[in-house]
Amino acid sequence: MSPPYDLSEEIVKAISYLRVGLATSVNVVLYAATSGRFIWLEGRVSRGLFQNWAKRFRYPPPQYARPSSESEIVDLVKNSRSLRVFGSGHSFNAGVVSDDVLVSLDDFSGLVAKDLDKQQITVKGGTRIREVVRLLAEEGLAFAALPSHDAQSIGGILSTDVHGTGRDRGFVSESVVRLTLVNGKGEVHSCEPSDDLFRAAIGGIGAVGIITEVVVQGVPQFNIRQQVEIRDLGFVREHLDELLAENDHLSLYLYPFSETCQVNTWNRTGEEQARLGDLRESLHISADALLAAWLGNFLAYGRLLPFSRFVSRLPFVTKRGSSLVLASPKAFNRSVYHLHQEVEFTVPYESTFEAADRFMNLYEQLYPSGLPYTLIELRFTPEITDRTFIGAGRGRRSTWIDLLTNDSDGFEIYYAAAEKLIQKIDARPHLGKFCERVGQEDLERVHGESFRRFIELVAVNDPDRKFANDFTRRLLGTESSAATSPAGADAPAAGDSGRP
C-alpha cells in the first residue's frame, strides 16, 4: 500500500516556490525602476526590525547604532556590553545577530584620502564595494580582482575574506595596503599585511575588532572580455589545468544530472567596451535571476531535472555563448541576484572534481526527497599564505565549491547532509556562508596552529568578548583558551603597530 498523499507538504513547497519567485521579481523590478539605486534584497533595519538580505534572520535588536565617526565607534565599543556590525547584511548565517547593540556603518562611509602617486585611496570601513569602485574609477583606477557581488561593505568583505576567482590573484584582501581596527578595548590599531592583527582581521568574522579604515591599492583601469560557453564536462575535467593557465579568471557551473558544464572566463583586453554592454549585461543577469527562481524550482519540484541533460541547464540560458567587453567591475560582479542560499568551502586544487562529484552525487541521491533547484559553482584561487589565519583559502592553492540552492523548501535537507560530508573531507568552510554545523573543533582541525594563534589574538584584543554572539561562540568557543596563556590578556599582539 502506498503512503497517504501529503497535501500539506505540497502546500509548503508551493508557498516557498512563490516566495523565491516573487522576492526575486520584486528585487529585479525595483532595481530597474530606480536605475540601480535601490536593491530590495539587502540587509537593513526598518521600523526597529533587522532583516538580512534573504529575510531569514529577522529580529528587533535591543539597541541599534549608526556611528558617523571613529570616536563614536570607540565610545560605542567601550560603553557596550556586546555588539555586532553589519554592512549590506549579505550573510547566510547568524553572524549578523547581536546580543545587545547592532551597529551599521552606513553613516561611516566614503573617501578619507588619496595618494595618487601610489595609486591608493583610503576609505571608511562602511563604504560599500560599489562605492569604492566608483571612487577608484574617478581616478582612473580599479581593483585588480573582485568577487561576484558589490553590495557588501569593504569592512564586511574583508572580515569574511571574500574572494573572486583568478589564476594569479583572487582575494579582495590582496589589494589592501593597510587597515585600521578598533578592538574590544576601544583601542585603535593600524595594521599592515605583515602584522598578526591584520591576519586576524582578514577572515576573522569581526572577532578581533571593527575595521574602520582601509587603504586600497588600485591598478590602472582595464577592460575585460567576459565569455560564457557550454562545454562537455569530460573535456573540462581533462583540460582544467590548461583552462586555468589560458585565462586570467575562470569559473565553472556544474548542473545536476548533466554531463555538460558552463565555462565562464574573464580576460583583460585592449578592446573597447561593447556597445550598450552594461545594459546587455544587466538584462542577462536579471533574466538569469528570474529563470533560476521561477523555472529552476518549477523543474526541480516537478521532478523533471533527471530527464534531459538540457533541462537542468535551462534556468541559466541567457548568457550562454555570449561574449561582452566590459569595464572590469561590471564584468566581475553584479548587483541583482535571485533569492538563494549558499554553502561554500575550499578543497585542495588537486581534489577539485573528486570533491565536486561527491556533492553532486549527494544532491542527486537526495533529489527524490523534494529538493529545490541547485547548481554547483567552482572558483579558483592561487596559494596565498600570509594574509589570514582562518580564511578558507589560507596557505594553499584552492578550489572553492559553492552549493547554490534556491532558498525554498528542502534546501535544509541537502545542506545538512552536505555539511556532514564537509566535516569528513579536507575542506575548510567559508564563514560568511551557511554553516549551521561547523564548530570550534572543525576549525581547529582544518586550521591547526593558525587557528590557535587566532584565538590568542581574540583573547588579547577582545578579552571581554564584546564582539561575540552565539554564532562566534560556536565557532571560537565560549572563552578564549589564550586568556591564561603566558602572553596574558594585556600583552601586545605580535607584529601589531598600534596607536592609542
Secondary structure, 3 states (H helix, E strand, C coil): CCCCCCHHHHHHHHHHHHHHHHHHHHHHHHHHHCCCCCCCCCCEEECCEEECCCCCCEECCCEEECCCCHHHHHHHHHHCCCEEEECCCCCCCHHHCCCCEEEECCCCCCEEEEECCCCEEEEECCCEHHHHHHHHHHCCEECCCCCCECCCEHHHHHHCCCECCCCCCCEHHHHEEEEEEECCCCCEEEECCCCHHHHHHCCCCCCCCEEEEEEEECEECCEEEEEEEEEEHHHHHHHHHHHHHHCCEEEEEECCCCCEEEEEEEEEECCCCCCCHHHHHHHHHHHHHHHHHHHHHHHHHCCCHHHCCCHHHHHHCCCCCCEEEEEHHHHHCECCCCCEEEEEEEEEHHHHHHHHHHHHHHHHHHHHHCCCCEEEEEEEECCECCCCCCCCCECCCEEEEEEEEECCCCHHHHHHHHHHHHCCCCCEECCCCCCCCCCHHHHHHHHCHHHHHHHHHHHHHCCCCCCCCHHHHHHHCCCCCCCCCCCCCCCCCCCCEEEC
